[in-house]
Amino acid sequence: MEAQHPTSCIPAQKVVIKDFSTTAVQSFLKFLYSGTLDMPVERLVEVSVIADKYQVMELKKLCLTELQDSYRG
């Protein structure tokens, strides 16, 4: 009998996030996987709201710091 991968019996599941733009969610996920913040200033507010909603405080702080720095010039 062939061995099965332990997760092969689990059906694929989707997480649908409808209350944010696709690009903001992509930036949020990129941060979760890479730990880097690389996005245009225009997206920082929305990503900080996502970070707040999902309690990713490190990302929220980074977004707010980047916003403050961008306004200082």
PyMOL commands that place a pseudoatom at each C-alpha (Angstrom):
pseudoatom trace, name=CA, resn=MET, resi=1, chain=A, elem=C, hetatm=0, pos=[0.000, 0.000, 0.000]
pseudoatom trace, name=CA, resn=GLU, resi=2, chain=A, elem=C, hetatm=0, pos=[1.318, 3.427, -0.965]
pseudoatom trace, name=CA, resn=ALA, resi=3, chain=A, elem=C, hetatm=0, pos=[1.868, 5.924, 1.870]
pseudoatom trace, name=CA, resn=GLN, resi=4, chain=A, elem=C, hetatm=0, pos=[-0.188, 9.096, 1.715]
pseudoatom trace, name=CA, resn=HIS, resi=5, chain=A, elem=C, hetatm=0, pos=[1.003, 12.525, 2.614]
pseudoatom trace, name=CA, resn=PRO, resi=6, chain=A, elem=C, hetatm=0, pos=[-0.565, 13.506, 5.990]
pseudoatom trace, name=CA, resn=THR, resi=7, chain=A, elem=C, hetatm=0, pos=[-2.427, 16.462, 4.492]
pseudoatom trace, name=CA, resn=SER, resi=8, chain=A, elem=C, hetatm=0, pos=[-3.699, 14.649, 1.405]
pseudoatom trace, name=CA, resn=CYS, resi=9, chain=A, elem=C, hetatm=0, pos=[-6.968, 13.764, 3.168]
pseudoatom trace, name=CA, resn=ILE, resi=10, chain=A, elem=C, hetatm=0, pos=[-7.718, 17.358, 4.110]
pseudoatom trace, name=CA, resn=PRO, resi=11, chain=A, elem=C, hetatm=0, pos=[-9.832, 19.200, 1.528]
pseudoatom trace, name=CA, resn=ALA, resi=12, chain=A, elem=C, hetatm=0, pos=[-8.431, 22.476, 0.235]
pseudoatom trace, name=CA, resn=GLN, resi=13, chain=A, elem=C, hetatm=0, pos=[-9.892, 25.501, 1.974]
pseudoatom trace, name=CA, resn=LYS, resi=14, chain=A, elem=C, hetatm=0, pos=[-10.023, 29.128, 0.906]
pseudoatom trace, name=CA, resn=VAL, resi=15, chain=A, elem=C, hetatm=0, pos=[-9.850, 32.282, 2.926]
pseudoatom trace, name=CA, resn=VAL, resi=16, chain=A, elem=C, hetatm=0, pos=[-11.816, 35.055, 1.265]
pseudoatom trace, name=CA, resn=ILE, resi=17, chain=A, elem=C, hetatm=0, pos=[-11.081, 38.649, 2.275]
pseudoatom trace, name=CA, resn=LYS, resi=18, chain=A, elem=C, hetatm=0, pos=[-13.635, 40.927, 0.663]
pseudoatom trace, name=CA, resn=ASP, resi=19, chain=A, elem=C, hetatm=0, pos=[-13.267, 44.123, 2.662]
pseudoatom trace, name=CA, resn=PHE, resi=20, chain=A, elem=C, hetatm=0, pos=[-9.849, 45.147, 1.278]
pseudoatom trace, name=CA, resn=SER, resi=21, chain=A, elem=C, hetatm=0, pos=[-8.322, 45.600, -2.161]
pseudoatom trace, name=CA, resn=THR, resi=22, chain=A, elem=C, hetatm=0, pos=[-6.458, 42.747, -3.785]
pseudoatom trace, name=CA, resn=THR, resi=23, chain=A, elem=C, hetatm=0, pos=[-3.214, 44.714, -3.894]
pseudoatom trace, name=CA, resn=ALA, resi=24, chain=A, elem=C, hetatm=0, pos=[-3.393, 45.580, -0.187]
pseudoatom trace, name=CA, resn=VAL, resi=25, chain=A, elem=C, hetatm=0, pos=[-4.046, 41.939, 0.730]
pseudoatom trace, name=CA, resn=GLN, resi=26, chain=A, elem=C, hetatm=0, pos=[-1.120, 40.876, -1.461]
pseudoatom trace, name=CA, resn=SER, resi=27, chain=A, elem=C, hetatm=0, pos=[1.150, 43.350, 0.332]
pseudoatom trace, name=CA, resn=PHE, resi=28, chain=A, elem=C, hetatm=0, pos=[-0.120, 42.099, 3.697]
pseudoatom trace, name=CA, resn=LEU, resi=29, chain=A, elem=C, hetatm=0, pos=[0.585, 38.477, 2.757]
pseudoatom trace, name=CA, resn=LYS, resi=30, chain=A, elem=C, hetatm=0, pos=[3.997, 39.375, 1.370]
pseudoatom trace, name=CA, resn=PHE, resi=31, chain=A, elem=C, hetatm=0, pos=[4.881, 40.887, 4.738]
pseudoatom trace, name=CA, resn=LEU, resi=32, chain=A, elem=C, hetatm=0, pos=[3.656, 37.789, 6.588]
pseudoatom trace, name=CA, resn=TYR, resi=33, chain=A, elem=C, hetatm=0, pos=[5.819, 35.516, 4.456]
pseudoatom trace, name=CA, resn=SER, resi=34, chain=A, elem=C, hetatm=0, pos=[8.906, 37.682, 3.976]
pseudoatom trace, name=CA, resn=GLY, resi=35, chain=A, elem=C, hetatm=0, pos=[8.902, 40.137, 6.871]
pseudoatom trace, name=CA, resn=THR, resi=36, chain=A, elem=C, hetatm=0, pos=[9.588, 42.983, 4.463]
pseudoatom trace, name=CA, resn=LEU, resi=37, chain=A, elem=C, hetatm=0, pos=[7.599, 46.130, 3.847]
pseudoatom trace, name=CA, resn=ASP, resi=38, chain=A, elem=C, hetatm=0, pos=[7.838, 47.029, 0.170]
pseudoatom trace, name=CA, resn=MET, resi=39, chain=A, elem=C, hetatm=0, pos=[4.843, 48.971, -1.101]
pseudoatom trace, name=CA, resn=PRO, resi=40, chain=A, elem=C, hetatm=0, pos=[3.898, 52.414, -2.357]
pseudoatom trace, name=CA, resn=VAL, resi=41, chain=A, elem=C, hetatm=0, pos=[2.981, 55.024, 0.240]
pseudoatom trace, name=CA, resn=GLU, resi=42, chain=A, elem=C, hetatm=0, pos=[-0.563, 55.119, -1.144]
pseudoatom trace, name=CA, resn=ARG, resi=43, chain=A, elem=C, hetatm=0, pos=[-1.142, 51.546, 0.068]
pseudoatom trace, name=CA, resn=LEU, resi=44, chain=A, elem=C, hetatm=0, pos=[0.211, 51.961, 3.610]
pseudoatom trace, name=CA, resn=VAL, resi=45, chain=A, elem=C, hetatm=0, pos=[-3.039, 53.179, 5.183]
pseudoatom trace, name=CA, resn=GLU, resi=46, chain=A, elem=C, hetatm=0, pos=[-5.096, 50.254, 3.892]
pseudoatom trace, name=CA, resn=VAL, resi=47, chain=A, elem=C, hetatm=0, pos=[-2.413, 47.712, 4.828]
pseudoatom trace, name=CA, resn=SER, resi=48, chain=A, elem=C, hetatm=0, pos=[-2.181, 49.186, 8.328]
pseudoatom trace, name=CA, resn=VAL, resi=49, chain=A, elem=C, hetatm=0, pos=[-5.957, 48.710, 8.684]
pseudoatom trace, name=CA, resn=ILE, resi=50, chain=A, elem=C, hetatm=0, pos=[-5.611, 45.053, 7.614]
pseudoatom trace, name=CA, resn=ALA, resi=51, chain=A, elem=C, hetatm=0, pos=[-2.747, 44.637, 10.087]
pseudoatom trace, name=CA, resn=ASP, resi=52, chain=A, elem=C, hetatm=0, pos=[-4.902, 46.113, 12.829]
pseudoatom trace, name=CA, resn=LYS, resi=53, chain=A, elem=C, hetatm=0, pos=[-7.865, 43.876, 11.972]
pseudoatom trace, name=CA, resn=TYR, resi=54, chain=A, elem=C, hetatm=0, pos=[-5.734, 40.721, 12.031]
pseudoatom trace, name=CA, resn=GLN, resi=55, chain=A, elem=C, hetatm=0, pos=[-3.596, 41.936, 14.969]
pseudoatom trace, name=CA, resn=VAL, resi=56, chain=A, elem=C, hetatm=0, pos=[-0.249, 42.023, 13.167]
pseudoatom trace, name=CA, resn=MET, resi=57, chain=A, elem=C, hetatm=0, pos=[1.038, 44.863, 15.300]
pseudoatom trace, name=CA, resn=GLU, resi=58, chain=A, elem=C, hetatm=0, pos=[4.579, 44.838, 13.922]
pseudoatom trace, name=CA, resn=LEU, resi=59, chain=A, elem=C, hetatm=0, pos=[3.242, 45.532, 10.428]
pseudoatom trace, name=CA, resn=LYS, resi=60, chain=A, elem=C, hetatm=0, pos=[0.850, 48.194, 11.687]
pseudoatom trace, name=CA, resn=LYS, resi=61, chain=A, elem=C, hetatm=0, pos=[3.695, 50.018, 13.440]
pseudoatom trace, name=CA, resn=LEU, resi=62, chain=A, elem=C, hetatm=0, pos=[5.902, 49.795, 10.347]
pseudoatom trace, name=CA, resn=CYS, resi=63, chain=A, elem=C, hetatm=0, pos=[3.147, 51.195, 8.122]
pseudoatom trace, name=CA, resn=LEU, resi=64, chain=A, elem=C, hetatm=0, pos=[2.477, 54.092, 10.468]
pseudoatom trace, name=CA, resn=THR, resi=65, chain=A, elem=C, hetatm=0, pos=[6.197, 54.862, 10.780]
pseudoatom trace, name=CA, resn=GLU, resi=66, chain=A, elem=C, hetatm=0, pos=[6.583, 54.846, 6.994]
pseudoatom trace, name=CA, resn=LEU, resi=67, chain=A, elem=C, hetatm=0, pos=[3.573, 57.164, 6.669]
pseudoatom trace, name=CA, resn=GLN, resi=68, chain=A, elem=C, hetatm=0, pos=[5.005, 59.596, 9.215]
pseudoatom trace, name=CA, resn=ASP, resi=69, chain=A, elem=C, hetatm=0, pos=[8.377, 59.558, 7.470]
pseudoatom trace, name=CA, resn=SER, resi=70, chain=A, elem=C, hetatm=0, pos=[6.750, 60.200, 4.083]
pseudoatom trace, name=CA, resn=TYR, resi=71, chain=A, elem=C, hetatm=0, pos=[4.924, 63.261, 5.419]
pseudoatom trace, name=CA, resn=ARG, resi=72, chain=A, elem=C, hetatm=0, pos=[8.108, 64.678, 6.960]
pseudoatom trace, name=CA, resn=GLY, resi=73, chain=A, elem=C, hetatm=0, pos=[9.686, 64.697, 3.552]
for i in range(1, 73): cmd.bond("trace and resi %d" % i, "trace and resi %d" % (i + 1))
show_as sticks, trace
zoom trace
